[in-house]
Amino acid sequence: MRRPALAGSVAAAVLAAAAAAGWAVASADGDEGRATPVPAADSADAGFARDMAVHHQQAVEMSYVVRDRTDDEEVRRLAYDIAQTQANQRGMLLGWLDLWELPKVSADPPMSWMGMRHAPAGEDGALMPGMATDAEMARLGRLNGKQAEVFYLQLMTDHHRGGVHMAEGCVRACEVEAGRRLARGMVEGQQSEIRLMADMLRARGAAARP
C-alpha cells in the first residue's frame, strides 16, 4: 500500500519554516550578538545543503519503492521512518538555501565543497558516493518479497555510508552551527540504522555489499 506523498511534503514544508526560524535564532554569534554572515554560494554550508538534499531525495524514493514491493512489516516500518526523516531533513536544507538566497543547484561537480571532484552523473545515474544507479533503482522496482527486502537493505546501507561521509565533512567544514548540529545528528542516526540493517540482512541470510 503506497502512503500518499502529501504527508511528507507537508512535514517538509513545516520543518523548512522551522529551519528558517532556527536560523534566525542561531544567527546571533559571539559575545556582542553579531549576525553570522550568510554563507557564500561555494561554501561548505551551501554545498552540503545542496548535495545532501539530492542525496536524501533518492533515499525517500527508494524507501517508498520497497514499501510497495514487500509485506514485511519490519522493512516497511524502517522504510517509512527513513523516508519521513530524510524528507524532513531535506526540507530543512532547502529552507536554509532559500533563507540564504542561494541557488539550489550549482555548476560545480557534486562534493566540490569537500575538496572532492566526484564526476557528474554518467549513464549509470550515480551522482554521489553511496547513491544507487539508475539500473539499481529499476531493479529494485522489479523485485518482490525477500529479494526486494535484501536489495533495499543493501542499497540503503551503501546510501547511508555515503551520507555519513558527507555529514562528517560538514561537521568538519561547515561554519553555521545549526548545519553542523544537523550533520552530527545525521551521522549518529544513519550509523545506528546501518547497524540495524546489518542485523536485518543477517536475519535474511544476506550481508551488506563490500
Backbone as CSV, one residue per row, in Angstrom:
resi,resn,N_x,N_y,N_z,CA_x,CA_y,CA_z,C_x,C_y,C_z
1,MET,0.860,-1.198,0.000,0.000,0.000,0.000,0.885,1.234,0.000
2,ARG,0.735,2.114,-0.957,1.532,3.321,-1.042,0.949,4.401,-0.144
3,ARG,1.780,4.992,0.679,1.326,6.086,1.521,1.397,7.365,0.709
4,PRO,0.363,8.207,0.705,0.385,9.424,-0.090,1.603,10.256,0.244
5,ALA,2.192,10.841,-0.808,3.390,11.657,-0.613,3.068,12.991,0.037
6,LEU,1.791,13.350,0.081,1.408,14.654,0.612,1.867,14.844,2.038
7,ALA,1.754,13.805,2.857,2.131,13.944,4.262,3.586,14.318,4.400
8,GLY,4.466,13.669,3.596,5.882,14.002,3.653,6.136,15.412,3.177
9,SER,5.400,15.852,2.136,5.595,17.202,1.622,5.195,18.247,2.640
10,VAL,4.071,18.000,3.318,3.619,18.943,4.342,4.627,19.013,5.478
11,ALA,5.086,17.840,5.925,6.060,17.818,7.013,7.329,18.547,6.623
12,ALA,7.769,18.354,5.371,8.985,19.024,4.918,8.792,20.527,4.909
13,ALA,7.620,20.983,4.465,7.358,22.418,4.433,7.342,23.007,5.836
14,VAL,6.730,22.279,6.769,6.695,22.753,8.152,8.098,22.862,8.722
15,LEU,8.910,21.830,8.462,10.265,21.862,9.006,11.124,22.897,8.321
16,ALA,10.849,23.190,7.048,11.590,24.256,6.379,11.334,25.592,7.068
17,ALA,10.069,25.829,7.427,9.761,27.063,8.150,10.422,27.067,9.514
18,ALA,10.424,25.913,10.179,11.090,25.819,11.470,12.579,26.054,11.333
19,ALA,13.153,25.558,10.213,14.581,25.755,9.988,14.889,27.243,9.847
20,ALA,14.019,27.958,9.139,14.236,29.388,8.984,14.197,30.095,10.331
21,ALA,13.240,29.702,11.153,13.168,30.293,12.492,14.392,29.929,13.304
22,GLY,14.822,28.676,13.168,16.010,28.241,13.901,17.234,28.987,13.461
23,TRP,17.349,29.257,12.167,18.494,30.019,11.663,18.481,31.436,12.231
24,ALA,17.288,32.029,12.319,17.214,33.382,12.854,17.727,33.425,14.285
25,VAL,17.403,32.378,15.058,17.886,32.315,16.433,19.371,32.038,16.465
26,ALA,19.815,31.106,15.598,21.217,30.694,15.611,22.132,31.738,15.007
27,SER,21.580,32.764,14.342,22.425,33.723,13.652,23.108,34.697,14.583
28,ALA,22.692,34.729,15.848,23.408,35.551,16.817,24.677,34.820,17.214
29,ASP,25.834,35.457,16.974,27.105,34.770,17.174,28.056,35.697,17.903
30,GLY,28.724,35.166,18.926,29.702,35.968,19.628,29.091,36.737,20.782
31,ASP,29.972,37.294,21.604,29.518,37.985,22.809,28.707,39.228,22.493
32,GLU,28.958,39.829,21.343,28.276,41.078,21.030,27.020,40.850,20.200
33,GLY,26.649,39.573,19.989,25.413,39.284,19.261,25.484,39.656,17.797
34,ARG,26.683,39.658,17.196,26.806,39.979,15.784,26.149,38.895,14.961
35,ALA,25.531,39.293,13.852,24.872,38.322,12.982,25.921,37.504,12.241
36,THR,25.709,36.207,12.169,26.599,35.349,11.408,26.440,35.664,9.927
37,PRO,27.546,35.860,9.189,27.431,36.161,7.754,26.723,35.034,7.020
38,VAL,25.958,35.387,6.012,25.303,34.386,5.185,26.376,33.615,4.423
39,PRO,26.315,32.289,4.399,27.334,31.517,3.689,27.396,31.886,2.204
40,ALA,28.584,31.792,1.627,28.753,32.036,0.197,28.216,30.854,-0.601
41,ALA,27.946,31.081,-1.870,27.389,30.029,-2.720,28.327,28.837,-2.852
42,ASP,29.646,29.087,-2.733,30.610,27.994,-2.861,31.121,27.500,-1.512
43,SER,30.429,27.852,-0.431,30.850,27.445,0.909,30.500,25.986,1.163
44,ALA,31.125,25.437,2.216,30.785,24.071,2.627,29.327,23.993,3.070
45,ASP,28.844,25.040,3.748,27.457,25.047,4.224,26.475,24.918,3.064
46,ALA,26.675,25.732,2.019,25.774,25.702,0.871,25.934,24.406,0.081
47,GLY,27.181,23.964,-0.092,27.416,22.726,-0.832,26.801,21.529,-0.145
48,PHE,26.946,21.463,1.166,26.350,20.368,1.927,24.836,20.391,1.792
49,ALA,24.229,21.567,1.925,22.774,21.671,1.828,22.285,21.209,0.462
50,ARG,22.961,21.647,-0.598,22.545,21.260,-1.950,22.722,19.761,-2.185
51,ASP,23.928,19.254,-1.895,24.215,17.851,-2.203,23.421,16.892,-1.334
52,MET,23.287,17.214,-0.042,22.557,16.300,0.829,21.065,16.300,0.512
53,ALA,20.542,17.405,0.033,19.135,17.430,-0.374,18.895,16.461,-1.525
54,VAL,19.827,16.415,-2.472,19.718,15.478,-3.596,19.896,14.046,-3.106
55,HIS,20.880,13.838,-2.245,21.162,12.514,-1.701,19.942,11.979,-0.950
56,HIS,19.351,12.826,-0.124,18.173,12.426,0.655,16.981,12.093,-0.248
57,GLN,16.821,12.847,-1.332,15.661,12.618,-2.185,15.648,11.196,-2.727
58,GLN,16.824,10.674,-3.100,16.843,9.304,-3.601,16.483,8.303,-2.500
59,ALA,16.939,8.556,-1.272,16.599,7.654,-0.171,15.090,7.617,0.050
60,VAL,14.451,8.767,-0.066,12.996,8.824,0.080,12.327,7.999,-1.021
61,GLU,12.773,8.198,-2.260,12.185,7.469,-3.378,12.386,5.956,-3.220
62,MET,13.609,5.562,-2.851,13.927,4.156,-2.679,13.050,3.522,-1.604
63,SER,12.834,4.255,-0.534,12.055,3.728,0.585,10.598,3.531,0.213
64,TYR,10.027,4.434,-0.560,8.645,4.256,-0.980,8.508,3.145,-2.010
65,VAL,9.559,2.924,-2.811,9.524,1.804,-3.758,9.416,0.485,-2.997
66,VAL,10.270,0.285,-1.984,10.270,-1.009,-1.305,8.999,-1.216,-0.492
67,ARG,8.383,-0.145,-0.021,7.124,-0.307,0.718,6.032,-0.913,-0.162
68,ASP,6.174,-0.758,-1.476,5.196,-1.345,-2.396,5.598,-2.740,-2.863
69,ARG,6.813,-3.180,-2.489,7.321,-4.447,-3.022,7.374,-5.557,-1.982
70,THR,7.009,-5.269,-0.734,7.044,-6.289,0.310,5.924,-6.059,1.314
71,ASP,5.525,-7.149,1.968,4.539,-7.063,3.045,5.203,-7.164,4.413
72,ASP,6.533,-7.281,4.434,7.251,-7.435,5.700,7.161,-6.136,6.507
73,GLU,6.552,-6.222,7.696,6.302,-5.012,8.476,7.591,-4.378,8.994
74,GLU,8.612,-5.184,9.292,9.867,-4.632,9.795,10.531,-3.758,8.731
75,VAL,10.592,-4.252,7.508,11.205,-3.483,6.426,10.341,-2.274,6.075
76,ARG,9.044,-2.461,6.041,8.152,-1.341,5.710,8.233,-0.240,6.760
77,ARG,8.360,-0.630,8.033,8.485,0.369,9.102,9.801,1.138,8.986
78,LEU,10.893,0.411,8.726,12.185,1.077,8.539,12.136,2.023,7.346
79,ALA,11.571,1.541,6.240,11.499,2.367,5.036,10.687,3.635,5.291
80,TYR,9.584,3.494,6.003,8.761,4.674,6.299,9.522,5.655,7.192
81,ASP,10.213,5.139,8.198,10.972,6.015,9.098,12.068,6.757,8.338
82,ILE,12.781,6.044,7.463,13.843,6.688,6.684,13.248,7.734,5.756
83,ALA,12.150,7.406,5.085,11.532,8.354,4.159,11.089,9.622,4.878
84,GLN,10.447,9.476,6.032,9.970,10.651,6.754,11.125,11.488,7.304
85,THR,12.114,10.822,7.890,13.251,11.551,8.452,13.984,12.324,7.374
86,GLN,14.262,11.663,6.260,15.073,12.318,5.242,14.280,13.347,4.447
87,ALA,12.983,13.152,4.294,12.164,14.191,3.664,12.135,15.441,4.529
88,ASN,12.014,15.263,5.836,12.002,16.412,6.746,13.346,17.129,6.753
89,GLN,14.442,16.362,6.802,15.764,16.984,6.777,16.002,17.701,5.452
90,ARG,15.538,17.118,4.371,15.673,17.755,3.063,14.944,19.098,3.046
91,GLY,13.763,19.135,3.668,13.045,20.400,3.752,13.829,21.452,4.510
92,MET,14.516,21.057,5.576,15.341,21.996,6.332,16.492,22.518,5.484
93,LEU,17.171,21.626,4.760,18.306,22.026,3.937,17.880,23.006,2.842
94,LEU,16.786,22.699,2.168,16.295,23.590,1.121,15.787,24.902,1.711
95,GLY,15.219,24.829,2.919,14.768,26.050,3.585,15.923,26.977,3.903
96,TRP,17.051,26.407,4.315,18.233,27.241,4.571,18.708,27.917,3.286
97,LEU,18.748,27.177,2.192,19.193,27.774,0.929,18.272,28.921,0.522
98,ASP,16.973,28.744,0.718,16.033,29.837,0.437,16.319,31.031,1.335
99,LEU,16.540,30.773,2.608,16.776,31.847,3.554,18.069,32.601,3.222
100,TRP,19.075,31.851,2.791,20.357,32.470,2.424,20.325,33.093,1.032
101,GLU,19.208,32.883,0.310,19.057,33.367,-1.068,20.172,32.829,-1.957
102,LEU,20.410,31.527,-1.822,21.437,30.848,-2.610,20.778,29.842,-3.549
103,PRO,21.387,29.580,-4.696,20.799,28.636,-5.654,20.791,27.211,-5.113
104,LYS,19.803,26.459,-5.533,19.687,25.071,-5.105,20.477,24.123,-6.002
105,VAL,20.983,24.638,-7.106,21.848,23.850,-7.990,23.114,24.641,-8.230
106,SER,24.177,23.929,-8.573,25.468,24.566,-8.794,26.121,23.979,-10.028
107,ALA,26.919,24.815,-10.722,27.662,24.331,-11.884,28.847,23.476,-11.462
108,ASP,29.248,23.580,-10.189,30.373,22.778,-9.703,29.957,21.322,-9.559
109,PRO,30.895,20.395,-9.777,30.566,18.978,-9.588,30.164,18.709,-8.139
110,PRO,29.309,17.703,-7.907,28.965,17.346,-6.522,30.208,17.054,-5.705
111,MET,30.136,17.363,-4.432,31.196,17.089,-3.455,32.372,18.054,-3.553
112,SER,32.288,19.074,-4.424,33.393,20.026,-4.532,33.655,20.724,-3.202
113,TRP,32.626,20.944,-2.433,32.772,21.629,-1.144,33.593,20.808,-0.152
114,MET,33.732,19.501,-0.413,34.549,18.637,0.433,35.964,18.472,-0.113
115,GLY,36.260,19.196,-1.185,37.563,19.028,-1.807,37.609,17.840,-2.731
116,MET,36.450,17.247,-3.009,36.363,16.106,-3.919,35.825,16.599,-5.253
117,ARG,36.132,15.874,-6.290,35.625,16.219,-7.618,34.895,15.011,-8.175
118,HIS,33.782,14.665,-7.504,33.024,13.494,-7.958,32.486,13.771,-9.352
119,ALA,32.703,12.823,-10.227,32.309,13.007,-11.620,30.807,13.197,-11.738
120,PRO,30.378,14.082,-12.658,28.937,14.228,-12.881,28.324,12.895,-13.284
121,ALA,27.033,12.790,-13.112,26.351,11.526,-13.388,26.597,11.074,-14.819
122,GLY,26.984,9.834,-14.957,27.145,9.259,-16.281,25.908,8.483,-16.645
123,GLU,26.086,7.454,-17.451,24.935,6.684,-17.886,24.284,5.929,-16.737
124,ASP,25.094,5.629,-15.679,24.509,4.857,-14.573,23.677,5.719,-13.641
125,GLY,23.809,7.050,-13.727,22.978,7.954,-12.947,23.407,8.161,-11.514
126,ALA,24.557,7.606,-11.104,25.006,7.771,-9.715,25.669,9.126,-9.553
127,LEU,25.016,10.022,-8.825,25.511,11.390,-8.684,26.610,11.527,-7.641
128,MET,26.482,10.804,-6.529,27.391,10.976,-5.398,27.664,9.636,-4.739
129,PRO,28.715,9.575,-3.898,29.023,8.307,-3.220,27.818,7.753,-2.468
130,GLY,27.602,6.468,-2.626,26.511,5.803,-1.924,25.197,5.792,-2.667
131,MET,25.040,6.666,-3.640,23.760,6.728,-4.347,23.615,5.546,-5.297
132,ALA,22.413,5.046,-5.405,22.116,3.942,-6.310,22.145,4.424,-7.752
133,THR,22.503,3.530,-8.648,22.482,3.848,-10.067,21.057,3.743,-10.597
134,ASP,20.848,4.246,-11.799,19.525,4.113,-12.426,19.149,2.643,-12.579
135,ALA,20.144,1.822,-12.952,19.871,0.392,-13.142,19.471,-0.270,-11.823
136,GLU,20.124,0.130,-10.728,19.790,-0.445,-9.422,18.400,-0.025,-8.976
137,MET,18.043,1.228,-9.224,16.700,1.680,-8.862,15.649,0.927,-9.679
138,ALA,15.934,0.716,-10.956,14.996,-0.015,-11.797,14.866,-1.463,-11.321
139,ARG,15.986,-2.072,-10.937,15.943,-3.457,-10.453,15.121,-3.556,-9.170
140,LEU,15.310,-2.605,-8.250,14.541,-2.620,-7.003,13.052,-2.588,-7.303
141,GLY,12.669,-1.825,-8.312,11.256,-1.724,-8.671,10.681,-2.965,-9.306
142,ARG,11.559,-3.898,-9.694,11.076,-5.150,-10.293,11.032,-6.310,-9.299
143,LEU,11.732,-6.184,-8.173,11.813,-7.275,-7.212,10.609,-7.273,-6.276
144,ASN,10.384,-8.410,-5.646,9.289,-8.537,-4.689,9.754,-9.351,-3.484
145,GLY,9.040,-9.193,-2.373,9.268,-10.019,-1.198,10.680,-9.936,-0.662
146,LYS,11.231,-11.097,-0.279,12.537,-11.153,0.358,13.633,-10.581,-0.535
147,GLN,13.552,-10.808,-1.843,14.559,-10.269,-2.750,14.564,-8.743,-2.717
148,ALA,13.382,-8.150,-2.694,13.291,-6.697,-2.610,13.825,-6.192,-1.269
149,GLU,13.496,-6.913,-0.210,13.964,-6.504,1.122,15.489,-6.492,1.197
150,VAL,16.107,-7.579,0.751,17.570,-7.690,0.820,18.230,-6.620,-0.042
151,PHE,17.734,-6.439,-1.253,18.369,-5.466,-2.141,18.199,-4.046,-1.596
152,TYR,17.032,-3.747,-1.069,16.820,-2.429,-0.462,17.780,-2.205,0.700
153,LEU,17.910,-3.177,1.582,18.790,-3.037,2.741,20.242,-2.864,2.307
154,GLN,20.638,-3.543,1.245,21.995,-3.371,0.731,22.182,-1.985,0.117
155,LEU,21.221,-1.568,-0.698,21.307,-0.239,-1.307,21.302,0.864,-0.251
156,MET,20.422,0.715,0.748,20.317,1.764,1.759,21.540,1.780,2.665
157,THR,22.159,0.640,2.903,23.410,0.628,3.670,24.480,1.415,2.925
158,ASP,24.620,1.173,1.621,25.570,1.949,0.815,25.225,3.431,0.856
159,HIS,23.918,3.709,0.740,23.448,5.103,0.720,23.803,5.798,2.031
160,HIS,23.570,5.124,3.143,23.878,5.704,4.451,25.388,5.897,4.639
161,ARG,26.179,4.961,4.145,27.627,5.125,4.247,28.075,6.398,3.538
162,GLY,27.534,6.623,2.334,27.848,7.849,1.615,27.336,9.077,2.342
163,GLY,26.133,8.981,2.909,25.571,10.107,3.652,26.376,10.443,4.891
164,VAL,26.846,9.421,5.603,27.676,9.653,6.790,28.967,10.360,6.394
165,HIS,29.557,9.928,5.285,30.792,10.562,4.802,30.566,12.047,4.525
166,MET,29.463,12.374,3.881,29.145,13.769,3.585,28.869,14.563,4.861
167,ALA,28.092,13.971,5.769,27.757,14.671,7.006,28.997,14.922,7.854
168,GLU,29.908,13.954,7.889,31.154,14.158,8.627,31.963,15.295,8.004
169,GLY,31.889,15.431,6.678,32.565,16.540,6.016,32.002,17.877,6.444
170,CYS,30.677,17.953,6.624,30.058,19.199,7.091,30.437,19.491,8.537
171,VAL,30.468,18.461,9.376,30.867,18.662,10.776,32.247,19.312,10.832
172,ARG,33.139,18.902,9.921,34.494,19.456,9.898,34.554,20.843,9.278
173,ALA,33.770,21.061,8.207,33.999,22.248,7.384,32.908,23.311,7.436
174,CYS,31.683,22.948,7.810,30.611,23.945,7.826,30.842,24.961,8.936
175,GLU,30.359,26.178,8.739,30.541,27.253,9.706,29.276,27.585,10.478
176,VAL,28.118,27.242,9.922,26.845,27.528,10.588,26.583,26.425,11.614
177,GLU,26.445,26.804,12.862,26.289,25.820,13.928,25.048,24.953,13.725
178,ALA,23.958,25.542,13.249,22.745,24.744,13.016,23.008,23.657,11.985
179,GLY,23.804,23.959,10.974,24.145,22.958,9.969,25.016,21.858,10.537
180,ARG,26.016,22.239,11.342,26.877,21.228,11.958,26.069,20.339,12.902
181,ARG,25.131,20.940,13.619,24.313,20.168,14.553,23.440,19.162,13.795
182,LEU,22.847,19.593,12.680,22.052,18.674,11.874,22.937,17.562,11.322
183,ALA,24.135,17.912,10.854,25.047,16.911,10.295,25.455,15.886,11.349
184,ARG,25.735,16.345,12.573,26.084,15.397,13.639,24.932,14.440,13.904
185,GLY,23.714,14.955,13.886,22.549,14.089,14.075,22.405,13.072,12.953
186,MET,22.727,13.484,11.729,22.677,12.554,10.602,23.689,11.428,10.787
187,VAL,24.906,11.780,11.205,25.938,10.762,11.411,25.463,9.738,12.437
188,GLU,24.980,10.213,13.567,24.549,9.301,14.625,23.357,8.445,14.177
189,GLY,22.366,9.084,13.563,21.170,8.364,13.165,21.442,7.339,12.079
190,GLN,22.235,7.702,11.081,22.473,6.784,9.974,23.429,5.661,10.372
191,GLN,24.389,5.930,11.239,25.241,4.847,11.729,24.416,3.832,12.518
192,SER,23.466,4.308,13.304,22.586,3.411,14.044,21.755,2.561,13.094
193,GLU,21.241,3.177,12.028,20.439,2.432,11.060,21.297,1.450,10.260
194,ILE,22.563,1.772,10.008,23.459,0.827,9.333,23.603,-0.439,10.175
195,ARG,23.762,-0.266,11.491,23.872,-1.438,12.371,22.569,-2.236,12.372
196,LEU,21.440,-1.531,12.407,20.149,-2.214,12.367,19.987,-2.993,11.071
197,MET,20.361,-2.383,9.948,20.200,-3.052,8.652,21.130,-4.257,8.524
198,ALA,22.309,-4.206,9.166,23.197,-5.371,9.170,22.511,-6.548,9.858
199,ASP,21.834,-6.282,10.970,21.093,-7.335,11.671,19.944,-7.869,10.809
200,MET,19.247,-6.967,10.135,18.126,-7.375,9.294,18.599,-8.201,8.106
201,LEU,19.753,-7.852,7.553,20.300,-8.637,6.456,20.696,-10.037,6.929
202,ARG,21.351,-10.114,8.088,21.743,-11.425,8.627,20.516,-12.310,8.849
203,ALA,19.446,-11.714,9.324,18.219,-12.479,9.562,17.639,-13.033,8.257
204,ARG,18.051,-12.449,7.127,17.571,-12.889,5.826,18.635,-13.655,5.058
205,GLY,19.705,-14.067,5.784,20.753,-14.850,5.161,21.591,-14.092,4.172
206,ALA,21.714,-12.778,4.391,22.464,-11.936,3.449,23.390,-11.015,4.239
207,ALA,24.096,-10.166,3.517,25.029,-9.234,4.155,25.132,-7.983,3.296
208,ALA,25.651,-6.910,3.885,25.891,-5.687,3.135,26.937,-5.952,2.044
209,ARG,26.901,-5.135,1.014,27.874,-5.278,-0.048,29.227,-4.716,0.424
210,PRO,30.344,-5.271,-0.070,31.672,-4.776,0.364,31.832,-3.304,0.042
